[in-house]
Amino acid sequence: MSTSQGIPQENHQRPYDAMSPHMQEAEEVLGDINTRALAFIRARPGACVLGAITLGFLIGKLASRS
């Protein structure tokens, strides 16, 4: 089987096959990070809001200097 350029379609599948285990591992790690972040936010909502306000204030100060 070949494409219109004469390149076998099997060559297009190889990079995906090589990255598939890495993609699955990344999904698991990101899922774990998301679960932990949600648990932290639910346990300490006030601290998270205060941190977000502080971070926004600092970014605003830095942006207004430019």
mmJSON file of the N, C-alpha and C atoms, coordinates in Angstrom:
{"data_MODEL":{"atom_site":{
"group_PDB":["ATOM","ATOM","ATOM","ATOM","ATOM","ATOM","ATOM","ATOM","ATOM","ATOM","ATOM","ATOM","ATOM","ATOM","ATOM","ATOM","ATOM","ATOM","ATOM","ATOM","ATOM","ATOM","ATOM","ATOM","ATOM","ATOM","ATOM","ATOM","ATOM","ATOM","ATOM","ATOM","ATOM","ATOM","ATOM","ATOM","ATOM","ATOM","ATOM","ATOM","ATOM","ATOM","ATOM","ATOM","ATOM","ATOM","ATOM","ATOM","ATOM","ATOM","ATOM","ATOM","ATOM","ATOM","ATOM","ATOM","ATOM","ATOM","ATOM","ATOM","ATOM","ATOM","ATOM","ATOM","ATOM","ATOM","ATOM","ATOM","ATOM","ATOM","ATOM","ATOM","ATOM","ATOM","ATOM","ATOM","ATOM","ATOM","ATOM","ATOM","ATOM","ATOM","ATOM","ATOM","ATOM","ATOM","ATOM","ATOM","ATOM","ATOM","ATOM","ATOM","ATOM","ATOM","ATOM","ATOM","ATOM","ATOM","ATOM","ATOM","ATOM","ATOM","ATOM","ATOM","ATOM","ATOM","ATOM","ATOM","ATOM","ATOM","ATOM","ATOM","ATOM","ATOM","ATOM","ATOM","ATOM","ATOM","ATOM","ATOM","ATOM","ATOM","ATOM","ATOM","ATOM","ATOM","ATOM","ATOM","ATOM","ATOM","ATOM","ATOM","ATOM","ATOM","ATOM","ATOM","ATOM","ATOM","ATOM","ATOM","ATOM","ATOM","ATOM","ATOM","ATOM","ATOM","ATOM","ATOM","ATOM","ATOM","ATOM","ATOM","ATOM","ATOM","ATOM","ATOM","ATOM","ATOM","ATOM","ATOM","ATOM","ATOM","ATOM","ATOM","ATOM","ATOM","ATOM","ATOM","ATOM","ATOM","ATOM","ATOM","ATOM","ATOM","ATOM","ATOM","ATOM","ATOM","ATOM","ATOM","ATOM","ATOM","ATOM","ATOM","ATOM","ATOM","ATOM","ATOM","ATOM","ATOM","ATOM","ATOM","ATOM","ATOM","ATOM","ATOM","ATOM","ATOM"],
"id":[1,2,3,4,5,6,7,8,9,10,11,12,13,14,15,16,17,18,19,20,21,22,23,24,25,26,27,28,29,30,31,32,33,34,35,36,37,38,39,40,41,42,43,44,45,46,47,48,49,50,51,52,53,54,55,56,57,58,59,60,61,62,63,64,65,66,67,68,69,70,71,72,73,74,75,76,77,78,79,80,81,82,83,84,85,86,87,88,89,90,91,92,93,94,95,96,97,98,99,100,101,102,103,104,105,106,107,108,109,110,111,112,113,114,115,116,117,118,119,120,121,122,123,124,125,126,127,128,129,130,131,132,133,134,135,136,137,138,139,140,141,142,143,144,145,146,147,148,149,150,151,152,153,154,155,156,157,158,159,160,161,162,163,164,165,166,167,168,169,170,171,172,173,174,175,176,177,178,179,180,181,182,183,184,185,186,187,188,189,190,191,192,193,194,195,196,197,198],
"type_symbol":["N","C","C","N","C","C","N","C","C","N","C","C","N","C","C","N","C","C","N","C","C","N","C","C","N","C","C","N","C","C","N","C","C","N","C","C","N","C","C","N","C","C","N","C","C","N","C","C","N","C","C","N","C","C","N","C","C","N","C","C","N","C","C","N","C","C","N","C","C","N","C","C","N","C","C","N","C","C","N","C","C","N","C","C","N","C","C","N","C","C","N","C","C","N","C","C","N","C","C","N","C","C","N","C","C","N","C","C","N","C","C","N","C","C","N","C","C","N","C","C","N","C","C","N","C","C","N","C","C","N","C","C","N","C","C","N","C","C","N","C","C","N","C","C","N","C","C","N","C","C","N","C","C","N","C","C","N","C","C","N","C","C","N","C","C","N","C","C","N","C","C","N","C","C","N","C","C","N","C","C","N","C","C","N","C","C","N","C","C","N","C","C","N","C","C","N","C","C"],
"label_atom_id":["N","CA","C","N","CA","C","N","CA","C","N","CA","C","N","CA","C","N","CA","C","N","CA","C","N","CA","C","N","CA","C","N","CA","C","N","CA","C","N","CA","C","N","CA","C","N","CA","C","N","CA","C","N","CA","C","N","CA","C","N","CA","C","N","CA","C","N","CA","C","N","CA","C","N","CA","C","N","CA","C","N","CA","C","N","CA","C","N","CA","C","N","CA","C","N","CA","C","N","CA","C","N","CA","C","N","CA","C","N","CA","C","N","CA","C","N","CA","C","N","CA","C","N","CA","C","N","CA","C","N","CA","C","N","CA","C","N","CA","C","N","CA","C","N","CA","C","N","CA","C","N","CA","C","N","CA","C","N","CA","C","N","CA","C","N","CA","C","N","CA","C","N","CA","C","N","CA","C","N","CA","C","N","CA","C","N","CA","C","N","CA","C","N","CA","C","N","CA","C","N","CA","C","N","CA","C","N","CA","C","N","CA","C","N","CA","C","N","CA","C","N","CA","C","N","CA","C","N","CA","C"],
"label_alt_id":[null,null,null,null,null,null,null,null,null,null,null,null,null,null,null,null,null,null,null,null,null,null,null,null,null,null,null,null,null,null,null,null,null,null,null,null,null,null,null,null,null,null,null,null,null,null,null,null,null,null,null,null,null,null,null,null,null,null,null,null,null,null,null,null,null,null,null,null,null,null,null,null,null,null,null,null,null,null,null,null,null,null,null,null,null,null,null,null,null,null,null,null,null,null,null,null,null,null,null,null,null,null,null,null,null,null,null,null,null,null,null,null,null,null,null,null,null,null,null,null,null,null,null,null,null,null,null,null,null,null,null,null,null,null,null,null,null,null,null,null,null,null,null,null,null,null,null,null,null,null,null,null,null,null,null,null,null,null,null,null,null,null,null,null,null,null,null,null,null,null,null,null,null,null,null,null,null,null,null,null,null,null,null,null,null,null,null,null,null,null,null,null,null,null,null,null,null,null],
"label_comp_id":["MET","MET","MET","SER","SER","SER","THR","THR","THR","SER","SER","SER","GLN","GLN","GLN","GLY","GLY","GLY","ILE","ILE","ILE","PRO","PRO","PRO","GLN","GLN","GLN","GLU","GLU","GLU","ASN","ASN","ASN","HIS","HIS","HIS","GLN","GLN","GLN","ARG","ARG","ARG","PRO","PRO","PRO","TYR","TYR","TYR","ASP","ASP","ASP","ALA","ALA","ALA","MET","MET","MET","SER","SER","SER","PRO","PRO","PRO","HIS","HIS","HIS","MET","MET","MET","GLN","GLN","GLN","GLU","GLU","GLU","ALA","ALA","ALA","GLU","GLU","GLU","GLU","GLU","GLU","VAL","VAL","VAL","LEU","LEU","LEU","GLY","GLY","GLY","ASP","ASP","ASP","ILE","ILE","ILE","ASN","ASN","ASN","THR","THR","THR","ARG","ARG","ARG","ALA","ALA","ALA","LEU","LEU","LEU","ALA","ALA","ALA","PHE","PHE","PHE","ILE","ILE","ILE","ARG","ARG","ARG","ALA","ALA","ALA","ARG","ARG","ARG","PRO","PRO","PRO","GLY","GLY","GLY","ALA","ALA","ALA","CYS","CYS","CYS","VAL","VAL","VAL","LEU","LEU","LEU","GLY","GLY","GLY","ALA","ALA","ALA","ILE","ILE","ILE","THR","THR","THR","LEU","LEU","LEU","GLY","GLY","GLY","PHE","PHE","PHE","LEU","LEU","LEU","ILE","ILE","ILE","GLY","GLY","GLY","LYS","LYS","LYS","LEU","LEU","LEU","ALA","ALA","ALA","SER","SER","SER","ARG","ARG","ARG","SER","SER","SER"],
"label_asym_id":["A","A","A","A","A","A","A","A","A","A","A","A","A","A","A","A","A","A","A","A","A","A","A","A","A","A","A","A","A","A","A","A","A","A","A","A","A","A","A","A","A","A","A","A","A","A","A","A","A","A","A","A","A","A","A","A","A","A","A","A","A","A","A","A","A","A","A","A","A","A","A","A","A","A","A","A","A","A","A","A","A","A","A","A","A","A","A","A","A","A","A","A","A","A","A","A","A","A","A","A","A","A","A","A","A","A","A","A","A","A","A","A","A","A","A","A","A","A","A","A","A","A","A","A","A","A","A","A","A","A","A","A","A","A","A","A","A","A","A","A","A","A","A","A","A","A","A","A","A","A","A","A","A","A","A","A","A","A","A","A","A","A","A","A","A","A","A","A","A","A","A","A","A","A","A","A","A","A","A","A","A","A","A","A","A","A","A","A","A","A","A","A","A","A","A","A","A","A"],
"label_entity_id":["1","1","1","1","1","1","1","1","1","1","1","1","1","1","1","1","1","1","1","1","1","1","1","1","1","1","1","1","1","1","1","1","1","1","1","1","1","1","1","1","1","1","1","1","1","1","1","1","1","1","1","1","1","1","1","1","1","1","1","1","1","1","1","1","1","1","1","1","1","1","1","1","1","1","1","1","1","1","1","1","1","1","1","1","1","1","1","1","1","1","1","1","1","1","1","1","1","1","1","1","1","1","1","1","1","1","1","1","1","1","1","1","1","1","1","1","1","1","1","1","1","1","1","1","1","1","1","1","1","1","1","1","1","1","1","1","1","1","1","1","1","1","1","1","1","1","1","1","1","1","1","1","1","1","1","1","1","1","1","1","1","1","1","1","1","1","1","1","1","1","1","1","1","1","1","1","1","1","1","1","1","1","1","1","1","1","1","1","1","1","1","1","1","1","1","1","1","1"],
"label_seq_id":[1,1,1,2,2,2,3,3,3,4,4,4,5,5,5,6,6,6,7,7,7,8,8,8,9,9,9,10,10,10,11,11,11,12,12,12,13,13,13,14,14,14,15,15,15,16,16,16,17,17,17,18,18,18,19,19,19,20,20,20,21,21,21,22,22,22,23,23,23,24,24,24,25,25,25,26,26,26,27,27,27,28,28,28,29,29,29,30,30,30,31,31,31,32,32,32,33,33,33,34,34,34,35,35,35,36,36,36,37,37,37,38,38,38,39,39,39,40,40,40,41,41,41,42,42,42,43,43,43,44,44,44,45,45,45,46,46,46,47,47,47,48,48,48,49,49,49,50,50,50,51,51,51,52,52,52,53,53,53,54,54,54,55,55,55,56,56,56,57,57,57,58,58,58,59,59,59,60,60,60,61,61,61,62,62,62,63,63,63,64,64,64,65,65,65,66,66,66],
"pdbx_PDB_ins_code":[null,null,null,null,null,null,null,null,null,null,null,null,null,null,null,null,null,null,null,null,null,null,null,null,null,null,null,null,null,null,null,null,null,null,null,null,null,null,null,null,null,null,null,null,null,null,null,null,null,null,null,null,null,null,null,null,null,null,null,null,null,null,null,null,null,null,null,null,null,null,null,null,null,null,null,null,null,null,null,null,null,null,null,null,null,null,null,null,null,null,null,null,null,null,null,null,null,null,null,null,null,null,null,null,null,null,null,null,null,null,null,null,null,null,null,null,null,null,null,null,null,null,null,null,null,null,null,null,null,null,null,null,null,null,null,null,null,null,null,null,null,null,null,null,null,null,null,null,null,null,null,null,null,null,null,null,null,null,null,null,null,null,null,null,null,null,null,null,null,null,null,null,null,null,null,null,null,null,null,null,null,null,null,null,null,null,null,null,null,null,null,null,null,null,null,null,null,null],
"Cartn_x":[0.831,0.0,0.887,0.578,1.392,0.495,1.048,0.314,0.576,-0.007,0.163,1.605,2.403,3.795,4.706,4.165,4.968,5.601,5.2,5.737,4.799,5.331,4.456,3.756,2.486,1.721,2.257,2.928,3.469,4.468,5.191,6.165,5.496,4.26,3.546,3.112,2.946,2.49,3.639,4.865,6.004,6.211,6.198,6.394,5.301,4.078,2.986,3.21,3.602,3.849,4.978,5.997,7.13,6.739,5.827,5.436,4.28,3.579,2.391,2.644,3.702,3.938,4.229,4.927,5.244,3.979,3.098,1.842,0.979,0.931,0.141,0.721,2.03,2.681,2.407,2.481,2.212,0.763,-0.18,-1.584,-1.768,-1.089,-1.197,-0.617,0.538,1.181,0.323,-0.178,-1.009,-2.323,-2.878,-4.096,-3.847,-2.682,-2.328,-2.136,-1.457,-1.254,-2.599,-3.497,-4.816,-5.589,-5.543,-6.237,-5.686,-4.367,-3.748,-4.07,-4.058,-4.373,-5.816,-6.729,-8.13,-8.316,-7.632,-7.726,-7.182,-6.074,-5.489,-6.438,-7.017,-7.926,-9.169,-9.705,-10.894,-10.59,-9.371,-9.0,-8.696,-8.182,-7.757,-8.233,-9.545,-10.019,-9.621,-9.595,-9.225,-7.79,-6.896,-5.483,-5.283,-6.034,-5.903,-6.405,-7.516,-8.038,-7.07,-6.567,-5.602,-4.336,-3.871,-2.694,-2.944,-4.138,-4.471,-4.542,-5.124,-5.197,-3.795,-2.958,-1.584,-0.809,-0.935,-0.232,-0.72,-2.024,-2.568,-2.073,-1.988,-1.478,-0.028,0.796,2.218,2.403,1.635,1.726,1.285,0.229,-0.213,0.837,1.522,2.595,3.737,4.122,5.21,4.804,3.568,3.105,3.007,2.66,2.511,3.864,4.924,6.27,6.757,6.328,6.836,6.244],
"Cartn_y":[-1.169,0.0,1.247,2.24,3.453,4.661,5.821,7.072,7.634,8.786,9.393,9.834,10.041,10.43,9.216,8.033,6.835,6.404,7.013,6.669,5.634,4.521,3.518,4.07,3.702,4.197,3.661,2.526,1.975,2.934,3.716,4.663,5.766,6.085,7.123,6.62,5.329,4.743,4.583,4.468,4.207,5.266,6.55,7.549,7.46,7.214,7.093,5.881,4.761,3.555,3.765,4.515,4.764,5.701,6.618,7.592,7.109,6.089,5.63,5.317,4.57,4.322,5.607,6.536,7.802,8.639,8.592,9.337,8.771,7.463,6.844,7.178,7.169,7.513,8.971,9.856,11.276,11.482,10.758,10.864,10.438,9.367,8.893,9.914,10.475,11.452,12.71,13.194,14.397,14.149,12.965,12.623,12.629,12.109,12.108,13.535,14.358,15.765,16.472,16.227,16.852,16.425,15.146,14.639,15.279,15.378,15.973,17.464,18.162,19.593,19.827,19.028,19.172,18.917,17.917,17.622,18.79,19.376,20.513,21.704,21.98,23.121,22.922,21.701,21.432,21.533,21.174,21.232,22.653,23.482,24.843,25.868,26.063,26.99,28.439,28.854,30.235,30.543,29.62,29.814,29.874,29.078,29.078,30.391,30.896,32.173,33.294,33.3,34.324,34.246,33.041,32.864,33.354,33.085,33.54,35.066,35.683,37.15,37.748,37.175,37.664,37.522,36.374,36.151,37.129,37.344,38.309,39.715,40.097,41.418,41.579,40.559,40.63,40.685,39.901,39.928,41.297,41.858,43.192,44.255,44.168,45.124,45.008,43.785,43.579,44.06,43.824,44.241,45.755,46.429,47.888,48.606,47.93,48.521,48.673,47.798,47.798,48.902],
"Cartn_z":[0.0,0.0,0.0,-0.823,-0.871,-1.042,-0.717,-0.858,-2.236,-2.524,-3.836,-4.083,-3.026,-3.186,-3.305,-3.192,-3.306,-1.997,-0.879,0.433,1.052,1.492,2.105,3.342,3.52,4.657,5.974,5.957,7.187,7.831,7.029,7.573,8.388,8.072,8.812,10.184,10.326,11.58,12.571,12.128,13.006,14.083,13.774,14.839,15.91,15.498,16.468,17.361,16.77,17.559,18.551,18.16,19.047,20.189,19.938,20.957,21.827,21.41,22.127,23.601,23.955,25.384,26.166,25.536,26.197,26.394,25.42,25.524,26.648,26.761,27.82,29.189,29.308,30.567,30.931,29.939,30.178,30.625,30.019,30.413,31.867,32.27,33.649,34.629,34.295,35.173,35.281,34.152,34.176,34.905,34.759,35.496,36.994,37.417,38.837,39.348,38.575,38.969,39.095,38.164,38.2,39.448,39.757,40.947,42.213,42.31,43.491,43.598,42.448,42.461,42.893,42.382,42.777,44.269,44.796,46.228,47.057,46.609,47.319,47.296,46.139,46.004,46.861,46.88,47.702,49.191,49.574,50.992,51.45,50.549,50.908,49.869,49.726,48.693,48.946,50.208,50.532,50.162,50.467,50.136,48.621,47.893,46.429,45.823,46.336,45.843,46.18,47.407,47.813,46.954,46.677,45.817,44.405,43.874,42.525,42.456,43.483,43.524,43.615,44.466,44.615,43.316,42.682,41.417,40.349,40.287,39.327,39.59,40.864,41.231,40.791,41.076,40.696,39.184,38.455,36.993,36.477,37.082,36.681,36.935,38.082,38.394,37.386,37.088,36.118,34.723,34.347,33.014,32.912,34.006,33.947,33.905,34.298,34.242,32.809,31.937,30.554,29.735],
"occupancy":[1.0,1.0,1.0,1.0,1.0,1.0,1.0,1.0,1.0,1.0,1.0,1.0,1.0,1.0,1.0,1.0,1.0,1.0,1.0,1.0,1.0,1.0,1.0,1.0,1.0,1.0,1.0,1.0,1.0,1.0,1.0,1.0,1.0,1.0,1.0,1.0,1.0,1.0,1.0,1.0,1.0,1.0,1.0,1.0,1.0,1.0,1.0,1.0,1.0,1.0,1.0,1.0,1.0,1.0,1.0,1.0,1.0,1.0,1.0,1.0,1.0,1.0,1.0,1.0,1.0,1.0,1.0,1.0,1.0,1.0,1.0,1.0,1.0,1.0,1.0,1.0,1.0,1.0,1.0,1.0,1.0,1.0,1.0,1.0,1.0,1.0,1.0,1.0,1.0,1.0,1.0,1.0,1.0,1.0,1.0,1.0,1.0,1.0,1.0,1.0,1.0,1.0,1.0,1.0,1.0,1.0,1.0,1.0,1.0,1.0,1.0,1.0,1.0,1.0,1.0,1.0,1.0,1.0,1.0,1.0,1.0,1.0,1.0,1.0,1.0,1.0,1.0,1.0,1.0,1.0,1.0,1.0,1.0,1.0,1.0,1.0,1.0,1.0,1.0,1.0,1.0,1.0,1.0,1.0,1.0,1.0,1.0,1.0,1.0,1.0,1.0,1.0,1.0,1.0,1.0,1.0,1.0,1.0,1.0,1.0,1.0,1.0,1.0,1.0,1.0,1.0,1.0,1.0,1.0,1.0,1.0,1.0,1.0,1.0,1.0,1.0,1.0,1.0,1.0,1.0,1.0,1.0,1.0,1.0,1.0,1.0,1.0,1.0,1.0,1.0,1.0,1.0,1.0,1.0,1.0,1.0,1.0,1.0],
"B_iso_or_equiv":[0.0,0.0,0.0,0.0,0.0,0.0,0.0,0.0,0.0,0.0,0.0,0.0,0.0,0.0,0.0,0.0,0.0,0.0,0.0,0.0,0.0,0.0,0.0,0.0,0.0,0.0,0.0,0.0,0.0,0.0,0.0,0.0,0.0,0.0,0.0,0.0,0.0,0.0,0.0,0.0,0.0,0.0,0.0,0.0,0.0,0.0,0.0,0.0,0.0,0.0,0.0,0.0,0.0,0.0,0.0,0.0,0.0,0.0,0.0,0.0,0.0,0.0,0.0,0.0,0.0,0.0,0.0,0.0,0.0,0.0,0.0,0.0,0.0,0.0,0.0,0.0,0.0,0.0,0.0,0.0,0.0,0.0,0.0,0.0,0.0,0.0,0.0,0.0,0.0,0.0,0.0,0.0,0.0,0.0,0.0,0.0,0.0,0.0,0.0,0.0,0.0,0.0,0.0,0.0,0.0,0.0,0.0,0.0,0.0,0.0,0.0,0.0,0.0,0.0,0.0,0.0,0.0,0.0,0.0,0.0,0.0,0.0,0.0,0.0,0.0,0.0,0.0,0.0,0.0,0.0,0.0,0.0,0.0,0.0,0.0,0.0,0.0,0.0,0.0,0.0,0.0,0.0,0.0,0.0,0.0,0.0,0.0,0.0,0.0,0.0,0.0,0.0,0.0,0.0,0.0,0.0,0.0,0.0,0.0,0.0,0.0,0.0,0.0,0.0,0.0,0.0,0.0,0.0,0.0,0.0,0.0,0.0,0.0,0.0,0.0,0.0,0.0,0.0,0.0,0.0,0.0,0.0,0.0,0.0,0.0,0.0,0.0,0.0,0.0,0.0,0.0,0.0,0.0,0.0,0.0,0.0,0.0,0.0],
"pdbx_formal_charge":[null,null,null,null,null,null,null,null,null,null,null,null,null,null,null,null,null,null,null,null,null,null,null,null,null,null,null,null,null,null,null,null,null,null,null,null,null,null,null,null,null,null,null,null,null,null,null,null,null,null,null,null,null,null,null,null,null,null,null,null,null,null,null,null,null,null,null,null,null,null,null,null,null,null,null,null,null,null,null,null,null,null,null,null,null,null,null,null,null,null,null,null,null,null,null,null,null,null,null,null,null,null,null,null,null,null,null,null,null,null,null,null,null,null,null,null,null,null,null,null,null,null,null,null,null,null,null,null,null,null,null,null,null,null,null,null,null,null,null,null,null,null,null,null,null,null,null,null,null,null,null,null,null,null,null,null,null,null,null,null,null,null,null,null,null,null,null,null,null,null,null,null,null,null,null,null,null,null,null,null,null,null,null,null,null,null,null,null,null,null,null,null,null,null,null,null,null,null],
"auth_seq_id":[1,1,1,2,2,2,3,3,3,4,4,4,5,5,5,6,6,6,7,7,7,8,8,8,9,9,9,10,10,10,11,11,11,12,12,12,13,13,13,14,14,14,15,15,15,16,16,16,17,17,17,18,18,18,19,19,19,20,20,20,21,21,21,22,22,22,23,23,23,24,24,24,25,25,25,26,26,26,27,27,27,28,28,28,29,29,29,30,30,30,31,31,31,32,32,32,33,33,33,34,34,34,35,35,35,36,36,36,37,37,37,38,38,38,39,39,39,40,40,40,41,41,41,42,42,42,43,43,43,44,44,44,45,45,45,46,46,46,47,47,47,48,48,48,49,49,49,50,50,50,51,51,51,52,52,52,53,53,53,54,54,54,55,55,55,56,56,56,57,57,57,58,58,58,59,59,59,60,60,60,61,61,61,62,62,62,63,63,63,64,64,64,65,65,65,66,66,66],
"auth_comp_id":["MET","MET","MET","SER","SER","SER","THR","THR","THR","SER","SER","SER","GLN","GLN","GLN","GLY","GLY","GLY","ILE","ILE","ILE","PRO","PRO","PRO","GLN","GLN","GLN","GLU","GLU","GLU","ASN","ASN","ASN","HIS","HIS","HIS","GLN","GLN","GLN","ARG","ARG","ARG","PRO","PRO","PRO","TYR","TYR","TYR","ASP","ASP","ASP","ALA","ALA","ALA","MET","MET","MET","SER","SER","SER","PRO","PRO","PRO","HIS","HIS","HIS","MET","MET","MET","GLN","GLN","GLN","GLU","GLU","GLU","ALA","ALA","ALA","GLU","GLU","GLU","GLU","GLU","GLU","VAL","VAL","VAL","LEU","LEU","LEU","GLY","GLY","GLY","ASP","ASP","ASP","ILE","ILE","ILE","ASN","ASN","ASN","THR","THR","THR","ARG","ARG","ARG","ALA","ALA","ALA","LEU","LEU","LEU","ALA","ALA","ALA","PHE","PHE","PHE","ILE","ILE","ILE","ARG","ARG","ARG","ALA","ALA","ALA","ARG","ARG","ARG","PRO","PRO","PRO","GLY","GLY","GLY","ALA","ALA","ALA","CYS","CYS","CYS","VAL","VAL","VAL","LEU","LEU","LEU","GLY","GLY","GLY","ALA","ALA","ALA","ILE","ILE","ILE","THR","THR","THR","LEU","LEU","LEU","GLY","GLY","GLY","PHE","PHE","PHE","LEU","LEU","LEU","ILE","ILE","ILE","GLY","GLY","GLY","LYS","LYS","LYS","LEU","LEU","LEU","ALA","ALA","ALA","SER","SER","SER","ARG","ARG","ARG","SER","SER","SER"],
"auth_asym_id":["A","A","A","A","A","A","A","A","A","A","A","A","A","A","A","A","A","A","A","A","A","A","A","A","A","A","A","A","A","A","A","A","A","A","A","A","A","A","A","A","A","A","A","A","A","A","A","A","A","A","A","A","A","A","A","A","A","A","A","A","A","A","A","A","A","A","A","A","A","A","A","A","A","A","A","A","A","A","A","A","A","A","A","A","A","A","A","A","A","A","A","A","A","A","A","A","A","A","A","A","A","A","A","A","A","A","A","A","A","A","A","A","A","A","A","A","A","A","A","A","A","A","A","A","A","A","A","A","A","A","A","A","A","A","A","A","A","A","A","A","A","A","A","A","A","A","A","A","A","A","A","A","A","A","A","A","A","A","A","A","A","A","A","A","A","A","A","A","A","A","A","A","A","A","A","A","A","A","A","A","A","A","A","A","A","A","A","A","A","A","A","A","A","A","A","A","A","A"],
"auth_atom_id":["N","CA","C","N","CA","C","N","CA","C","N","CA","C","N","CA","C","N","CA","C","N","CA","C","N","CA","C","N","CA","C","N","CA","C","N","CA","C","N","CA","C","N","CA","C","N","CA","C","N","CA","C","N","CA","C","N","CA","C","N","CA","C","N","CA","C","N","CA","C","N","CA","C","N","CA","C","N","CA","C","N","CA","C","N","CA","C","N","CA","C","N","CA","C","N","CA","C","N","CA","C","N","CA","C","N","CA","C","N","CA","C","N","CA","C","N","CA","C","N","CA","C","N","CA","C","N","CA","C","N","CA","C","N","CA","C","N","CA","C","N","CA","C","N","CA","C","N","CA","C","N","CA","C","N","CA","C","N","CA","C","N","CA","C","N","CA","C","N","CA","C","N","CA","C","N","CA","C","N","CA","C","N","CA","C","N","CA","C","N","CA","C","N","CA","C","N","CA","C","N","CA","C","N","CA","C","N","CA","C","N","CA","C","N","CA","C","N","CA","C","N","CA","C","N","CA","C","N","CA","C"],
"pdbx_PDB_model_num":[1,1,1,1,1,1,1,1,1,1,1,1,1,1,1,1,1,1,1,1,1,1,1,1,1,1,1,1,1,1,1,1,1,1,1,1,1,1,1,1,1,1,1,1,1,1,1,1,1,1,1,1,1,1,1,1,1,1,1,1,1,1,1,1,1,1,1,1,1,1,1,1,1,1,1,1,1,1,1,1,1,1,1,1,1,1,1,1,1,1,1,1,1,1,1,1,1,1,1,1,1,1,1,1,1,1,1,1,1,1,1,1,1,1,1,1,1,1,1,1,1,1,1,1,1,1,1,1,1,1,1,1,1,1,1,1,1,1,1,1,1,1,1,1,1,1,1,1,1,1,1,1,1,1,1,1,1,1,1,1,1,1,1,1,1,1,1,1,1,1,1,1,1,1,1,1,1,1,1,1,1,1,1,1,1,1,1,1,1,1,1,1,1,1,1,1,1,1]
}}}
